[in-house]
Amino acid sequence: MEPAIETINLTKRYGSLTAVNKLNLKVERNTVHGFLGPNGAGKTTTIKVLVGLLKADGGTVKVLGQEVRGDRPDVRLRIGYMPELPKFPKHLKGSELLDIYGKMCGMTPKERKEQIPKLLEMVGLKGRERDFVGKYSKGMQQRLGIAQALLNEPELVILDEPSLGLDPVGMVEVRELMKEVAKEGVTVFLSSHLLFEVEQICSHVTIIHRGVSVASDTLENVSNKLSGPTILEVEVAELSDAIVGAIKELPFVSNVWQENKRLIIEIKSRDDVRSQVSQAITKAGGIIVSMNWRGKSLEEVFMQLVTKS
Amino acid sequence: MSSAERRFARNPRWMDRFWAVVKYELLWNIRKKKFLGMLIVAFALSTVTLALPVIFSSFANISIGQNPNFVVGGGGIGGLMFFLFALVTVMNTISGEFESGTIVLLLTKPVSRTMVFLGKLFAAFLTLLATYTVLYVYMAIGGTIVYGPQNNLHLLPINLFGSILSTFVWVSIVLAIGSLSKSSMIVAIGAVAIFLALFIGAPIVSMFSEQAWVLTYVPGNGASGYIKGLGSQTPYTPGMAVSTGTDNIASNLINYILYPSANVTFFNISTLPRTSPQWIELSTEPLSIFLLRSLMVATTYIAVFAFIAWYAFRRAQVLE
C-alpha cells in the first residue's frame, strides 16, 4: 500500500524566501505521525501544499497514492483537514455548518443525521449546535474545527496545531480523541509545537527546520539515534548478583553495569518501565533508594537537532 | 456498514455538492446586515416613489391622473440601484472569504474551485431574483393602488430578467475586482470609482463631444435616442426617450415587445441662449438592432469580467 503522504523534493518559495526546500516526507498508513518544527520552519506551508491551498514550486506531492497537482476534490474527499486556528463563516450555526460541509462531502441526509450529533457530542459542543459560530469562543471554534475534519470519516486526517487555543482539559480530550481516531485505522498527520503532545500520541515523527527535514522515523528511533539508548540509574541499599540477574532477564534491558551500589541499566524501549524494574529488584530481595532516568526527552532531541542545523 | 465501507460507497453527485455551496453562500447573502439594510432602503425608496404623488396631490387638492404604464413603463429599479445591489450582494463574496480566512476550510472541502465560483454566482443570482421579485410585486400593487389598473403587467418577468442582466454587469465587475485584489476595501473603492466615473463622465462625453456613440459600449446609462411618434413630441423631446447602455435592457426589451417595428433616432442637440434646442439628426436604426446591441454589450461584459474573476479565483493561493 502506498504511503498516506509522500513528498519528493517538495519546494515552495515566497519570493526570495524558500519556505520548504526539497522536503522528502513519508507518512505511512495507519500511523499517528507528528510534524515538528520551530515557528517558520515550513510546517504550515507543507500542509497547505498537501491540501491544495498552495501550489508547489517544485517536487512531487502524493496524498493517499494520488498526485496532488492542480485542483483535486477527489483527493480532498478522502481527507479531513483542520487548519491552525480555523476560521468559520460567522453567519452559520454550528450544526448548519457541519450539515453544509457534509453535503459538500457527498454524505447522505441519513449519514449527516447520524454523524453530526455524534461528532458534536464527541468534541463537547452538544447543546451549542444551534448557536451562530460567531458566538463561539476560540476553544469552541477549535473543537468545531476537529469535528469538521472528522465529518466525512476520512482515511487521512491532517491537523495543524489542534491544541492551540484549548484549555488543559480540552487538550487532554483532543489527545484522547486522536488516539481513538487512530484506533479506527485512520492515518493522523499532526503538526504541533507541543513536544509532549507528540510524544504522547505519535508513533512516528518528522522534524523540519528551515524547510528541510532533519529527522524522520519512528519516535523511538529518532530519540534513540540522537540521544543513544535510554539509561535508568537505580541505587539500591545492598547490591547482589541476584538483583543484577533479575534485571538482565527483563526483556527491555539491553545492558547492565554496576557502579558501587548503583545499577546503570540500558533500556531498549522508550516506554516508562520503572515499575517493572522496581518489581524485579524487590522480588530479588533488593531495596531501592533512588531511581533516575538519564535519557533525552523529545524536547532535548528537538533542541539538539534544531540548534545543530 | 463500517466507516471504511461508507467512505468507499460514497459517490457524491455534482448537483448535491453544488447546492451545498449555493446554500452556504445564500445564507451569507441574506443574513448580511449590509444586504438587509440595502433591502430596507430599496423598499423605502419605492414607498417614497409611490407615496410622494399622493402626498403632493392631496396638498394641491388635485386628483392623481390614471397612469396605466407606471409599473412597466419606468416604475422599476434604476441604474444606481442595480449598482448598489450588485455591490452589496457580492462585495465580500470572494474578497471577504480571503480576508476572514474562511476560504481555507471552503477550499479544502471536496468541491472544485470552479464549483465554488459557480455556486457563489448562482447564489447571487437567486438573491437578486428574490429581491427584485418582491420589489416589483410591491411596485405593481402600489402602482395599481396609486395610478389605477396597470397595462402589460404580464411583461413584469421581462422587466425582472432585464434588471437582473443589468445588475449582473456590475456583479461581474465587482467579483473580478474582488478576485484580483482579495480586499473588500479595494472592491468598494474601485467599484464606486468606476460607477462615479461613468455616471459623471457619460453626460460630459454626451454634451461636449460628438462621440456619444462610445457610451453605447460602456456599462451604465449609455447614449440616448428617441422613438419618434411615441411619447410627447415637444421642442424639448422629439419622441419617447430610450437609452443604450447596460442599465436599460429591461425597458428596451419591453419597448421592443410593445413596438417591434419602431426605429430609434439619435440627435445632436444644439442649444443657444433663449432659443429652443435645435435637433440635428445623426442616425436612425431599428429598435431590434438597438436592443440586440445592448444585450450583446451586457453579456460580453458579464462573460469577460466573470471569466477574469473565475480565472483569478482558480489560480489564487491561500497564503494566510
Interface residues (C-beta under 8 A of the other chain):
Chain A: Y14 K48 V51 G52 L53 L54 K55 D71 P73 D74 R76 L77 R78 Y81 P83 P86 K87 F88 P89 H91 L92 E96 I100 Y101 K103 M104 C105 G106 M107 E111 Q148 N152 E153 P154 E155 E184 G185
Chain B: S3 A4 R6 R7 R10 N11 P12 R13 D16 R17 W19 A20 V21 K23 Y24 L27 W28 R31 K32 S100 G101 T102 V104 L105 L107 T108 K109 P110 V111 S112 R113 T114 M115 R314 Q317 V318 L319
